[in-house]
Amino acid sequence: MRSHFFAYISRMRFIQRWALMRNTAPENVQEHSHQTAVLAHALAVIRNERFGGAVDPGLVAAAALYHDASEILTGDMPTPIKYDNPAIRSAYKDVEAVAEGKLLAMLPEGLRDAYRPVLTEVDPEVRRLVKAADKLSAHIKCVEELKAGNLEFREAAAQTRRALEGYGMPEVRYFLETFLESFSLTLDELK
C-alpha cells in the first residue's frame, strides 16, 4: 500500500495562522505545532517534577505535534470565528474529527494503532496539557507581536492570558511566572 500520510503532514508548513490579523512575523501550522510540542513537553515535565504528576511527556509532545494535523485538510479557522458561535464550533469539531479519521486511514493498517492516540483518541489529561500548550503558544505569539509594536495583537494577548489563568493548572502558572517574561526581551537582554 502506498501512503500519502507524511506527504500531507509535510504540507502543514503551507497553512498560515492568524490569517485575519496583520503579522510582523508570519507563522505556519508546522512552526506552531513544533512550539506547542516543546511547550506541552515542558508543561508535562513541570507537572511531574513540581506537582507530583505522572504523565508521559513524550506522549504529550507527540500529541502536540499532531494537534493541528486536521488543518491540512480543513485549513485554519480563526479563533474568533471558530469559538464565537456554539453551532459553528460544534460543526467544525465534526469536520476536524472527519479529517483526523481520514489522515489516520491514510496510514498502512499496521501503523494506525501507533498514531491513533495522538491523532484521534487523545487521553483527556494529555489533551488538557496540549490545549494549554496551544493557548500558551498563541499567547507567546501575541507577546512577540506586541514587542514588535504590532498593537493588532493587544486584545488577543489579553484573551489568551485570561484563558491561561482560567485553566487553573499549576504547571501553566509556574511556566507563566518562570519563563514567560523572557519572550518579551531582546536577544541582548537574554544574557
C-alpha positions as CSV (number, residue, x, y, z in Angstrom):
1,M,0.0,0.0,0.0
2,R,1.3,3.4,-0.9
3,S,0.6,6.1,1.7
4,H,0.3,9.9,1.4
5,F,0.2,10.5,5.2
6,F,3.6,12.0,5.6
7,A,3.4,14.0,2.4
8,Y,0.2,15.6,3.8
9,I,1.9,16.2,7.2
10,S,4.8,18.0,5.5
11,R,2.2,20.4,4.0
12,M,1.5,21.9,7.4
13,R,4.1,24.5,6.6
14,F,1.8,25.9,3.9
15,I,-1.1,26.7,6.2
16,Q,-0.8,30.2,7.6
17,R,-2.1,31.0,11.1
18,W,-3.5,34.3,12.3
19,A,-4.9,34.9,8.7
20,L,-7.2,37.7,9.7
21,M,-4.5,39.7,11.5
22,R,-1.6,41.7,10.4
23,N,1.6,39.8,11.4
24,T,5.1,41.2,11.8
25,A,6.3,37.6,11.6
26,P,4.1,35.1,9.8
27,E,3.6,31.8,11.4
28,N,2.5,28.5,9.8
29,V,0.9,25.4,11.4
30,Q,4.1,23.4,11.3
31,E,6.1,26.1,13.2
32,H,3.2,26.4,15.7
33,S,2.9,22.7,16.2
34,H,6.6,22.4,16.9
35,Q,6.4,25.2,19.5
36,T,3.3,23.7,21.0
37,A,5.1,20.3,21.3
38,V,8.0,21.9,23.1
39,L,5.7,23.8,25.5
40,A,3.5,20.7,26.0
41,H,6.5,18.6,26.9
42,A,7.6,21.4,29.3
43,L,4.2,21.5,31.0
44,A,4.2,17.7,31.4
45,V,7.7,17.8,32.9
46,I,6.8,20.6,35.2
47,R,3.6,18.8,36.3
48,N,5.7,15.6,37.1
49,E,8.7,17.3,38.7
50,R,7.0,20.2,40.6
51,F,3.4,19.0,41.2
52,G,3.5,15.2,41.6
53,G,2.1,14.3,38.2
54,A,2.6,11.1,36.4
55,V,2.0,11.9,32.7
56,D,4.3,10.7,29.9
57,P,6.0,13.9,28.5
58,G,6.9,12.0,25.3
59,L,3.2,11.2,24.6
60,V,2.2,14.7,25.4
61,A,4.8,16.1,23.0
62,A,3.8,13.7,20.2
63,A,0.1,14.6,20.6
64,A,1.0,18.3,20.4
65,L,3.0,17.7,17.2
66,Y,-0.2,16.4,15.6
67,H,-2.8,18.5,17.4
68,D,-3.5,20.7,14.3
69,A,-2.9,18.0,11.7
70,S,-6.5,18.0,10.6
71,E,-6.0,21.6,9.3
72,I,-4.1,20.1,6.4
73,L,-7.5,19.1,5.1
74,T,-9.7,21.8,6.7
75,G,-7.5,24.8,6.7
76,D,-7.1,27.1,9.8
77,M,-10.2,28.7,11.1
78,P,-9.6,31.9,13.1
79,T,-10.4,31.6,16.8
80,P,-12.9,34.5,17.0
81,I,-15.0,32.7,14.3
82,K,-14.4,29.1,15.5
83,Y,-15.4,29.7,19.1
84,D,-17.9,32.6,18.9
85,N,-20.9,30.5,17.9
86,P,-21.7,27.1,19.5
87,A,-23.2,25.8,16.3
88,I,-20.1,26.8,14.3
89,R,-17.8,25.3,17.0
90,S,-19.7,22.0,17.0
91,A,-19.8,21.7,13.2
92,Y,-16.1,22.5,13.0
93,K,-15.3,19.9,15.6
94,D,-17.2,17.3,13.5
95,V,-15.3,18.4,10.4
96,E,-12.0,18.1,12.4
97,A,-12.9,14.6,13.5
98,V,-13.6,13.5,9.9
99,A,-10.3,15.0,8.8
100,E,-8.4,13.2,11.6
101,G,-10.1,9.9,10.7
102,K,-9.1,10.5,7.0
103,L,-5.5,11.1,8.0
104,L,-5.4,8.0,10.2
105,A,-6.9,6.0,7.3
106,M,-4.0,7.1,5.1
107,L,-1.6,5.1,7.2
108,P,-0.9,1.4,6.5
109,E,-3.0,-0.8,8.8
110,G,0.0,-1.9,10.9
111,L,0.9,1.8,11.8
112,R,-2.6,3.1,12.7
113,D,-2.6,1.9,16.3
114,A,0.6,3.8,17.0
115,Y,-0.8,7.1,15.6
116,R,-4.4,6.7,16.9
117,P,-3.6,8.0,20.4
118,V,-2.0,11.2,19.0
119,L,-4.5,11.8,16.1
120,T,-7.9,10.7,17.1
121,E,-8.2,9.2,20.6
122,V,-6.1,11.5,22.8
123,D,-6.2,10.8,26.5
124,P,-8.2,13.6,28.4
125,E,-5.2,14.6,30.5
126,V,-2.9,14.7,27.5
127,R,-5.5,16.7,25.6
128,R,-5.7,19.2,28.5
129,L,-1.9,19.7,28.6
130,V,-1.8,20.1,24.8
131,K,-4.7,22.6,24.8
132,A,-2.9,24.6,27.5
133,A,0.4,24.5,25.4
134,D,-1.6,25.5,22.3
135,K,-3.0,28.5,24.2
136,L,0.4,29.3,25.6
137,S,1.9,29.2,22.1
138,A,-0.8,31.6,21.0
139,H,-0.1,33.9,23.9
140,I,3.7,33.9,23.2
141,K,2.9,34.8,19.6
142,C,0.9,37.8,20.9
143,V,3.7,38.8,23.3
144,E,6.2,38.7,20.4
145,E,3.9,40.7,18.1
146,L,3.4,43.4,20.8
147,K,7.1,43.5,21.4
148,A,7.5,44.3,17.7
149,G,5.0,47.2,18.1
150,N,2.0,45.4,16.5
151,L,-1.0,46.5,18.5
152,E,-3.2,44.3,16.4
153,F,-2.4,41.6,18.9
154,R,-3.3,43.6,22.1
155,E,-6.8,42.1,22.6
156,A,-5.7,38.6,21.6
157,A,-2.9,38.8,24.2
158,A,-5.4,39.8,26.9
159,Q,-7.8,37.0,25.9
160,T,-5.1,34.3,25.8
161,R,-3.7,35.4,29.1
162,R,-7.2,35.2,30.7
163,A,-7.7,31.8,29.2
164,L,-4.4,30.5,30.5
165,E,-5.1,31.8,34.0
166,G,-8.6,30.3,33.8
167,Y,-7.3,26.8,33.3
168,G,-6.3,26.7,37.0
169,M,-3.3,24.4,36.1
170,P,-0.3,24.9,38.5
171,E,2.1,23.9,35.7
172,V,0.8,26.7,33.5
173,R,1.0,29.2,36.3
174,Y,4.6,28.0,37.0
175,F,5.5,28.5,33.3
176,L,4.0,32.0,33.2
177,E,5.8,33.0,36.4
178,T,9.1,31.4,35.5
179,F,9.5,31.6,31.7
180,L,7.1,34.0,30.0
181,E,8.8,37.3,30.7
182,S,11.8,36.2,28.6
183,F,9.8,36.2,25.5
184,S,9.4,40.0,25.6
185,L,13.2,40.5,25.9
186,T,15.6,41.3,23.1
187,L,18.5,38.9,22.3
188,D,20.9,41.2,24.1
189,E,18.7,41.2,27.2
190,L,18.6,37.4,27.4
191,K,22.2,37.3,28.8
